[in-house]
Amino acid sequence: MKNSRFTEEQIIGFLKQAEAGLPIKELCLSGGFSDATFYKWRAKFGGMQVSEAQRLRELESENAKLKRLLAEAHLDMHALKSVLGVKR
């Protein structure tokens, strides 16, 4: 997954500016991102505080790590079954 050039703090700051009444087009131009990016951020981070967004990032990272470990375990099981000649 591509890392954003903006931190969670910056993203939530942009969202708060929009909530305060700054036009979205103007906010996107000044921030250097597209309207689509803004709406994607609003869907993901809308209503969050900075600490909650950081926790979300940590949980996503942990989830990705666990998925990799599970995939490796399944590969190991498949390799062992093929070496031992066990049918599925």
TAQUI-V248642 format. One record per pair of residues at least 12 apart in sequence whose ideal C-beta (glycine too) atoms are under 6 Angstrom apart, sorted by sequence separation. I is the first residue (numbers start at 1). J is the second residue. D is the distance in Angstrom with one decimal. If there is no record, write none. Layout:
I,J,D + I,J,D
//
This chain:
24,38,6.0 + 14,31,5.7 + 15,42,6.0 + 11,41,5.1 + 12,45,5.8 + 11,45,5.6 + 12,50,5.6 + 9,50,5.2 + 8,50,6.0 + 8,53,3.8 + 8,54,5.8
//
